[in-house]
């Protein structure tokens, strides 16, 4: 398989990671509380998730 055959997957993955990064950053900026199964998820976790997803999105767009 050549690099061109991976382009659609890379584009979709980069778009998904971009959306996830933006949503996590929005939650962190807004300070929206999140409870999963009765456990409070701290806002700091959204900052970490936004940075990780943003890095993956950047990597995906760059390698496209």
C-alpha positions as CSV (number, residue, x, y, z in Angstrom):
1,X,0.0,0.0,0.0
2,X,1.3,3.4,-0.8
3,X,0.9,6.6,1.2
4,X,-2.0,7.9,-0.9
5,X,-4.2,4.9,0.1
6,X,-3.9,6.1,3.8
7,X,-4.9,9.7,3.1
8,X,-8.7,9.3,3.6
9,X,-8.1,7.5,7.0
10,X,-5.6,10.1,8.1
11,X,-7.9,13.0,7.2
12,X,-10.9,11.5,9.1
13,X,-8.7,10.7,12.1
14,X,-7.2,14.2,12.2
15,X,-10.7,15.7,11.9
16,X,-12.0,13.5,14.8
17,X,-9.0,14.4,17.0
18,X,-9.5,18.1,16.1
19,X,-13.2,18.0,17.2
20,X,-12.3,16.1,20.4
21,X,-9.5,18.6,21.3
22,X,-11.9,21.5,20.7
23,X,-14.7,20.0,22.8
24,X,-12.2,19.1,25.7
25,X,-10.8,22.7,25.6
26,X,-14.3,24.1,25.6
27,X,-15.2,22.0,28.7
28,X,-12.1,23.1,30.4
29,X,-12.6,26.8,29.6
30,X,-16.2,26.7,30.6
31,X,-15.5,24.6,33.8
32,X,-18.4,22.2,33.0
33,X,-18.7,19.6,35.7
34,X,-18.6,15.9,34.6
35,X,-19.7,12.9,36.5
36,X,-19.2,9.4,35.2
37,X,-20.7,6.6,37.4
38,X,-20.8,8.9,40.4
39,X,-17.2,9.9,40.1
40,X,-16.4,13.5,39.5
41,X,-13.9,14.0,36.6
42,X,-11.7,17.1,37.3
43,X,-11.4,19.9,34.8
44,X,-7.6,19.3,34.7
45,X,-8.3,16.0,32.9
46,X,-9.9,17.9,30.1
47,X,-6.8,20.1,29.7
48,X,-4.7,16.9,29.4
49,X,-7.2,15.4,27.0
50,X,-7.2,18.6,24.9
51,X,-3.5,18.7,24.7
52,X,-3.1,15.0,23.8
53,X,-5.9,15.2,21.2
54,X,-4.6,18.4,19.8
55,X,-1.1,16.9,19.4
56,X,-2.6,13.9,17.6
57,X,-4.7,16.2,15.4
58,X,-1.6,18.2,14.5
59,X,0.3,15.1,13.7
60,X,-2.6,13.8,11.6
61,X,-2.9,17.0,9.6
62,X,0.8,17.3,9.1
63,X,1.3,13.8,7.8
64,X,-1.7,14.0,5.4
